């Protein structure tokens, strides 16, 4: 069967032009988008922390946040396989399979969102008990978590839809949608939490209503696109051949997300054991820490799409150069973020809480983690590059061994015998170093199969 090819007019600059400029042009809207995503999440914590109390801050922060990341992250990671495949098909100008993959990804988002809603409503109490949630936080955390799971369908649809747009080189419109959602979230927080005195429930409803707004924007764009990625609701279904490929590429990414989250959930359980002050400090730190991860995550998404399209076009020389330049940019961002947090950390913590005990615990956590952000850079960029080329299995194994297994052994072995906040927190930089070394060795080995020139081997799509 002859497959329709995308016209040259639909191509974008990712496969041509000055590499660092193209990376930054794609990266900046993603960075701003993740900034607004972080601000979107931070608004809840700031408002409930200052106007409801530290128990409410602990409820909407660390405990529920880690559980949400654990469960939702798996489905987002799974659906990322569709993003990789779409970027490769788009790079190869194969419009037929771009369309089929889009409709398979949307079907996955709708089915996954419905399943998560049922799961969250039923199992939230058990999950919070498993997390060793403090009793004075339990009721608020359960309220927040159950309401949050009600909004899973629009949440997953937004994430999948944004991934589709980024896969074809459009990182601007997802930014605009997040900006609208962020503004809506803040206004709804003020209305529901302060105006109507709904507390944690108001923060949760504000979050899911804002997610619905961003999902509606994505839906409109996809259903009105004149290109191959146009969404037709009647065509939404699982295409078995593409679903298999989505799962093959996305399942390791989903499992990798789960592994990160499991280790974070276990750490949260240890953190909760140190009391509400430490739990609230960890929740506030998570919001500040998120601004570093938004930088690395934006670079990771950028290099995944960059590699996906150039790999699909058979342009391996450009892949090599792109990864090198992206690493340089990401290292600069990590050092900058570390320096800013070390200089202004205590002032930033005051945005969330004024309790002296919470501030002191938060600064202890910051000093143990912030200086070591650069050690994780290679993990994010190299895993993103390999994911763009469809290589996800071994990177998942490296994450399992380097971050998850070692961290679990450290916590369940050494920290359990010598309970300490310091020993709990330093598990992060130690495991980042180990995992980075694994990724560097594997990436160099993978590159050796390709000639060192621009043509390279064609991507296997």
C-alpha positions in Angstrom: 0.0 0.0 0.0 1.3 3.4 -0.9 1.4 5.7 2.1 0.6 9.4 1.7 3.6 11.6 2.4 3.5 14.9 4.2 4.0 17.9 2.0 7.2 19.9 2.3 5.0 22.8 3.6 4.2 20.8 6.7 7.8 20.2 7.6 9.4 22.2 10.4 12.9 23.4 11.2 13.8 20.5 13.7 15.4 18.6 10.9 17.3 21.6 9.5 18.9 24.8 10.5 21.3 25.8 13.4 20.9 23.1 16.0 21.2 25.1 19.3 18.8 27.7 17.9 16.2 25.1 16.9 16.6 23.4 20.3 16.0 26.7 22.1 13.1 27.6 19.9 11.4 24.4 20.8 12.7 24.3 24.4 11.6 27.8 25.5 7.8 27.3 25.0 8.1 23.9 26.8 10.1 25.6 29.6 7.5 28.3 30.0 4.8 25.7 29.8 6.3 23.6 32.5 6.9 26.8 34.5 3.2 27.5 34.4 2.5 23.8 35.2 4.7 24.2 38.3 3.0 27.5 39.1 -0.3 25.8 38.5 0.6 23.2 41.1 2.3 25.7 43.4 -0.7 27.9 43.7 -2.6 25.2 45.7 0.3 24.8 48.1 0.8 28.6 48.6 -2.8 29.4 49.3 -3.6 26.4 51.5 -0.3 26.7 53.3 -0.8 30.3 54.2 -4.5 30.5 54.7 -5.6 27.0 55.8 -2.6 25.6 57.7 0.5 23.3 57.6 -1.7 20.2 57.8 -3.4 21.3 54.6 -0.1 22.0 53.0 1.1 18.5 53.8 -2.1 17.1 52.4 -1.9 18.8 49.0 1.8 18.4 48.7 4.2 15.5 49.3 1.8 12.7 50.2 -0.9 13.1 47.6 1.6 14.5 45.0 3.8 11.4 45.1 0.8 9.1 44.9 -0.6 11.1 41.9 2.8 11.0 40.2 3.1 7.2 40.8 -0.3 6.3 39.2 -0.7 9.0 36.6 2.9 9.0 35.6 2.7 5.4 34.5 -0.1 6.2 32.0 1.6 9.4 30.8 4.9 7.4 30.3 3.0 4.7 28.5 1.4 7.2 26.1 4.8 8.8 25.4 5.4 5.9 23.1 2.8 7.5 20.8 4.7 10.8 20.9 7.9 9.1 19.8 6.2 7.2 17.0 4.4 10.3 15.8 7.6 12.3 15.7 9.3 9.5 13.7 6.5 9.2 11.2 6.4 13.0 10.9 10.1 13.1 10.3 9.6 10.5 7.6 6.6 12.4 6.2 4.2 9.5 6.6 0.8 11.1 7.1 -1.3 7.9 7.2 0.5 6.4 10.2 0.7 9.8 11.9 -3.2 9.9 11.8 -3.6 6.3 13.0 -1.2 6.8 15.9 -3.0 10.0 17.0 -6.3 8.2 17.2 -4.7 5.2 19.1 -3.1 7.6 21.6 -6.4 9.4 22.2 -8.2 6.1 22.8 -5.4 5.2 25.3 -5.9 8.5 27.1 -9.7 8.1 27.4 -9.6 4.5 28.5 -6.7 5.1 31.0 -8.4 8.2 32.5 -11.6 6.3 33.1 -9.7 3.4 34.7 -7.7 5.8 37.0 -10.9 7.6 38.2 -12.4 4.3 39.4 -9.1 3.1 40.9 -8.5 6.4 42.8 -12.0 6.6 44.2 -11.8 3.0 45.5 -8.2 2.7 46.7 -7.3 6.2 48.0 -7.7 5.4 51.7 -5.5 2.2 51.4 -2.8 4.1 49.5 -2.7 6.9 52.1 -2.4 4.4 54.9 0.4 2.6 53.0 2.1 6.0 52.8 2.2 6.3 56.6 0.2 9.6 56.3 0.0 11.5 59.7 -3.4 11.2 61.3 -3.8 15.0 61.5 -3.3 15.1 57.7 -5.3 12.0 56.7 -8.8 13.4 56.2 -7.6 16.4 54.2 -5.3 14.2 52.0 -8.2 11.7 51.3 -10.5 14.6 50.3 -7.9 16.1 47.9 -6.9 12.8 46.4 -10.4 11.6 45.7 -11.5 14.8 44.1 -8.3 14.9 42.0 -9.0 11.5 40.6 -12.4 12.6 39.3 -10.5 14.7 36.8 -8.3 12.0 35.3 -9.9 11.9 31.8 -9.3 15.6 31.0 -5.9 15.4 32.6 -4.6 12.5 30.5 -6.3 13.8 27.4 -4.4 17.2 27.8 -1.1 15.4 28.4 -1.5 13.1 25.4 -2.8 15.9 23.2 0.1 18.2 24.1 2.5 15.3 23.4 0.9 15.0 19.9 1.4 18.7 19.2 5.0 18.6 20.4 5.7 15.5 18.4 5.0 17.5 15.2 7.0 20.4 16.3 4.4 22.7 17.9 5.5 23.6 21.4 3.8 27.0 21.5 0.1 26.1 21.7 0.5 23.7 24.7 2.2 26.7 26.4 -0.8 28.9 25.7 -3.2 26.3 27.0 -1.2 25.9 30.2 -1.1 29.6 30.8 -4.9 29.7 30.5 -5.1 26.8 32.9 -2.7 28.3 35.4 -4.6 31.6 35.5 -7.8 29.7 35.9 -6.4 27.6 38.7 -5.2 30.7 40.7 -8.5 32.5 40.3 -10.5 29.4 41.2 -8.2 28.8 44.2 -8.9 32.3 45.4 -12.6 31.9 44.9 -13.1 28.4 46.3 -10.4 28.3 49.1 -10.6 31.9 50.3 -14.0 33.2 49.0 -16.1 30.1 49.7 -13.9 28.7 52.5 -13.8 25.2 51.0 -10.3 24.4 52.2 -8.5 21.5 50.6 -11.6 20.5 48.7 -11.6 23.9 47.0 -7.9 23.5 46.0 -8.7 20.1 44.5 -11.7 21.3 42.5 -9.8 24.3 41.3 -7.1 21.9 39.9 -9.4 19.6 38.0 -11.5 22.4 36.6 -8.4 24.1 35.3 -7.2 20.8 33.8 -10.6 20.5 32.0 -10.1 24.0 30.5 -6.6 23.1 29.1 -8.1 19.8 27.8 -10.8 21.7 26.0 -8.3 23.9 24.2 -6.3 20.8 23.1 -9.5 19.2 21.9 -10.4 22.2 19.8 -7.0 22.4 18.1 -6.8 18.7 17.3 -10.3 18.6 15.9 -9.8 21.7 13.7 -6.4 20.9 12.4 -6.1 20.6 8.5 -3.1 18.3 8.9 -2.6 14.6 9.2 -2.8 14.8 13.0 -6.4 16.0 12.9 -8.6 14.3 15.5 -11.9 12.7 14.3 -13.9 11.3 17.2 -15.4 8.6 15.0 -11.9 7.4 14.2 -10.8 7.1 17.8 -9.9 3.4 18.3 -7.0 1.1 19.1 -5.1 0.2 16.0 -3.5 -3.1 17.1 -0.2 -2.8 15.2 0.4 0.7 16.4 -0.9 0.0 20.0 1.7 -2.8 20.1 4.5 -0.3 19.1 3.2 2.3 21.5 3.3 -0.2 24.4 6.8 -1.5 23.3 8.2 2.0 23.4 6.0 3.6 26.1 5.8 0.7 28.6 9.4 1.0 29.7 9.0 4.8 30.0 5.8 4.2 32.1 7.6 1.6 34.3 10.5 4.1 34.6 8.1 6.7 35.9 6.6 4.2 38.3 10.1 3.3 39.6 10.9 6.9 40.3 7.6 7.4 42.0 7.9 4.2 44.1 11.2 5.3 45.5 9.7 8.8 46.1 6.7 7.3 47.8 8.9 5.2 50.0 11.0 8.3 50.9 7.7 10.2 51.6 6.7 7.4 54.0 10.1 7.9 55.8 9.6 11.7 55.7 6.1 11.4 57.2 7.6 9.4 60.0 9.6 12.4 61.1 6.4 14.4 61.9 4.1 17.1 60.4 6.8 19.8 60.4 9.2 17.8 58.2 6.3 16.6 56.0 5.2 20.2 55.4 8.8 21.3 54.8 9.2 18.4 52.3 5.9 19.5 50.6 7.2 23.1 50.2 10.6 21.9 49.0 8.8 19.7 46.4 7.3 22.9 44.9 10.7 24.7 44.8 12.5 21.5 43.6 10.0 21.4 40.7 11.4 24.5 39.1 14.7 22.6 38.5 12.9 19.6 37.1 10.9 21.8 34.8 14.1 22.9 33.1 15.5 19.4 32.7 12.1 18.0 31.7 11.8 20.7 29.0 15.2 19.8 27.7 14.3 16.1 27.8 11.1 16.6 25.8 13.0 18.8 23.3 15.7 16.3 22.7 13.2 13.5 22.4 11.3 15.2 19.6 14.6 16.4 18.0 16.1 13.0 17.9 12.8 11.3 16.9 12.4 13.5 13.8 16.0 13.4 12.8 16.3 9.7 13.5 13.2 9.1 11.4 14.8 11.2 8.6 18.0 9.2 8.9 20.1 12.2 10.0 22.4 10.7 12.6 25.0 13.3 12.4 22.5 15.9 13.4 21.4 13.6 16.3 24.9 13.5 17.6 25.4 17.3 17.5 21.9 17.9 18.9 22.6 15.7 22.0 25.9 17.4 22.6 24.5 20.9 22.4 21.5 20.0 24.5 23.7 18.6 27.2 25.6 21.9 27.3 22.5 23.9 27.6 21.0 21.6 30.3 24.2 21.7 32.4 24.1 25.5 32.3 20.5 25.5 33.5 21.2 23.1 36.3 24.0 25.1 37.7 22.0 28.3 37.4 19.0 26.8 39.3 21.3 25.4 42.0 22.9 28.8 42.6 19.6 30.6 42.8 18.1 28.1 45.3 21.2 28.3 47.5 21.1 32.1 47.5 17.3 32.7 47.9 16.0 29.4 49.3 14.9 30.7 52.7 13.0 33.6 51.1 11.3 31.2 48.7 10.2 28.9 51.5 8.4 31.9 53.1 6.0 31.8 50.2 4.6 28.5 51.6 5.0 28.7 55.4 6.2 31.0 58.1 6.5 28.4 60.9 10.2 28.5 62.0 10.4 24.7 62.5 9.1 24.2 58.9 11.6 26.7 57.5 14.6 25.2 59.3 13.8 21.7 58.1 13.2 23.0 54.6 16.6 24.7 54.4 18.3 21.5 55.7 16.7 19.6 52.8 17.6 22.3 50.3 21.3 22.3 51.3 21.5 18.5 50.8 20.0 18.3 47.4 20.3 21.6 45.4 24.1 21.6 44.9 23.9 18.2 43.2 21.4 18.9 40.5 24.0 18.8 37.7 24.6 15.1 38.4 21.2 14.2 37.1 21.6 16.1 33.8 23.0 13.2 31.7 20.1 10.9 32.9 17.4 13.3 31.6 19.0 14.3 28.3 20.5 10.9 27.3 17.3 9.0 28.2 15.3 11.6 26.2 17.6 11.1 23.2 17.4 7.3 23.4 13.6 7.5 23.8 13.4 9.5 20.6 15.2 6.7 18.8 12.8 4.2 20.3 15.4 2.7 22.7 13.7 2.5 26.1 14.3 -1.0 27.5 17.9 -0.7 28.7 17.5 2.9 30.0 14.6 1.6 32.1 16.8 -1.2 33.5 19.5 1.5 34.3 16.9 3.5 36.1 15.6 0.5 38.0 19.1 -0.5 39.2 20.8 2.9 39.6 18.0 4.9 41.2 15.3 2.6 42.4 16.9 -0.6 43.6 19.9 1.2 45.2 17.7 3.8 46.8 15.4 1.1 48.2 18.3 -0.8 49.5 19.7 2.3 51.1 16.4 3.2 52.7 15.2 -0.2 53.9 18.7 -1.2 55.0 20.8 1.6 56.3 18.2 4.3 57.0 15.7 1.9 58.7 18.5 1.0 61.1 19.6 4.6 61.6 16.5 6.9 61.1 17.7 10.3 60.0 16.3 13.0 57.7 19.9 13.7 56.4 20.5 10.0 55.5 17.1 9.8 53.8 17.6 12.9 51.6 21.2 12.1 50.4 19.9 9.0 48.7 18.9 11.4 45.8 22.4 12.7 44.7 24.1 9.4 45.3 21.7 7.5 43.0 21.8 10.3 40.4 25.6 9.8 40.0 25.3 6.0 39.7 22.6 6.3 37.0 24.3 9.0 35.1 27.4 6.8 34.6 25.2 4.0 33.3 23.6 6.2 30.7 26.8 7.7 29.5 28.4 4.3 28.9 25.3 3.0 27.1 24.8 6.1 24.9 28.4 6.0 23.7 28.0 2.2 22.9 24.7 2.9 21.0 26.3 5.6 18.9 29.1 3.3 17.7 26.7 1.5 15.3 26.2 4.6 13.2 28.8 6.2 10.8 30.0 9.6 11.9 28.4 11.6 9.1 25.1 13.3 8.5 23.4 10.6 6.5 23.9 7.8 9.1 21.6 4.8 9.2 17.9 5.5 8.5 15.7 5.4 11.5 13.8 2.1 11.8 10.2 3.2 11.9 
